[in-house]
Amino acid sequence: FQSRSFQPDFVPRDPNAKPKRYKYPAFYDPYGPRPPPSDKIIQLAEKIAALPTAERNQIGPALNERTRHPRMQQISVEGIGMSSQGGTSGATKTEEKKAEKTAFDVKLEKFDTAAKIKIIKEVRTFTSLGLKEAKELVEKAPVVLKQGITKEEANGIIEKLKAVGGTAVMER
């Protein structure tokens, strides 16, 4: 242990000195200064502000449709079983699958209890689930792991699960 005051080049701070004051800008803009908007944009903004609220609420969806922005896809959470109306949505899903015949489901029938950790790790590789969700899914043993995938992808998943000690089947 060495104290700073015994070092020959150390100069103690003046106890009466005031802290330095720095001048900060009124607001921080990470992109730097921007050019002012054109007259056309200003006129358009004034027209929008003059519209009634009901018409103003329609501008966003109309612009999205006009500029063809892609819609966000819904994430399927049927296998997780968090919703209360899970049974009703399952019936409609099976009717859709019978009509398509191109999309398949992978169902985990059973697994060796000694290989449970390996199965959970494998389930996490082909689903976007966290550790806790994957563990809960695997523990509900006869459960659908992945839905609406191609036959080749389903066969690959089944082979991987068989390799680590699980029994999986493909459903239509």
N, C-alpha and C positions, 0 to 999 in steps of 0.2 A: 504494500500500500504506500502510495506516495502522494503527498499533498501538493496542490498547484502553487501554493505560496512559497515553497522552497525551491521552485525552479527559477533559474536566473533570468529567463526572458519573460516571466509572467508580470503583467502590469495589472493591478487591481482596478476594477471599475470605480469611477467616481460615484460615491453614494448620493451626491446632490444632483447628479445629471438627470435631466428629464428624458423620458423615452422618445424615440424618433416618431414623428407623426407622418404617415403616408397618406397621399391623397388618392382615394379610390373613385372610379367613375360612378355615375348615378346608377347605371345598370350594366351588366356584363353581357356582351353579345359575342359568343364564341366564333361566329362567322365573319366578324369585322363589319365595317360600314357597308350598307347596301344603298344602291341608287334609289331615289324616290320613285314611287309608282307612276306609271304613265297616266295621262288624262283619261284615256279609255277605261283603265282599271278604276280610277276614282269615280267616274260616272256610273260604272257598273255597280260599285259598292253602294253608291247613293240610291240607285234604283232598288237594290236588294234590301237596303235598310227601310225603304219606304213601303215595302210589301207587307201585307198582314201576316201575322204569325203562322197561320195555317199554310199559306203559300211558301213561306220561308222554310218550313220544315220539309217541304217537298224538293227543295233544291239539291240536297245531298244525294238522295237516291237517283234523281234524274241525271245528275252529273256522273255518278258511277255507271249508270246504264249507258249514257252517251259516250263516255270515254272507255267503255268496255273493261272496267276493272274486274279481275276475277273474284268470284264470291269465295268466302272462307268456307272450307269443307268442315262438316260436323265430325267430331271424333266419336267413334263407336265405343261405348262403355258398357255394352250388354254383358260381357263376360265378367265384369267386376261385380255386378249384382248390388249396386248401391241404390238403384231406383226402386220405388215400391211397386210400380206397374211393370215389372220385368216379365211376368208371365204373358201378358197381352202382347207385348212387342215381340216375344219369341215366336208366337204363332204366325204373325205376319212375315217374319223373317224366313221361316221354313217354306211358306207358300212362294215367296220370291225365289228361293233357291231352286225349287222344283221347276219353275218356269225357265230359269237361265241354263242350267246344266254346264256352265262354263266356270262358275265360281264354286270353290269347295271350302269346307270347314275342317279344321284339325281339332280332334277331341282327344283329351288325355283320359284314358279309361282307368288305368291304375299304374302304380309305380312301386319299386322296391324301396322300403323305408330306409335302407342303408344308403341309397343313392338320392335321397331327397334333396340334399344341397346341390348336387350336380344337376338335377332336374330344374331346380329353381334358377340356377345360373343359365341353363340352356334356354329356359322360357324368357328370361330377361334379354337374351341376345336377339330374339326375333319379335319381341313385343317391346313397346316403349314404356314398360311398367317399372316402377321402383322396386326395391328389394321387398318392402313390406307387402305391396300389392301382389307381386309375383308369388310370394310365400302363401298369402291367403288364397290366391287362385289355385295353386297346386294342391293345397290342403283340401279343397272341395272336389277331390279326385275325379269323378266322372264329369268333366267340365270342358266346354269349348274354349280352346286357347286362341285360335285365330280364325277369322271369318272372311269369306269372299276373296280367296286367293286362288292362283292358278294351280293346276294339277301337279306341275313340276315342283313348284315351291312347296306345296303340301307334302309331296313325297320326300323332299329334302328334309323338312322339319321332322317327319315321322322317323326317318332313318337316324337323325341326330338324337332324338329322344330314345330310340331303341338302343343306341350305342351307349347311353349313360344309364340305362336300366329302367326305362319307362315303357308303357304300352299305349300307343296312340293309334287312332283310326281316322280315316278320311270319310267325311259325310258330304252328301250333296245338298 
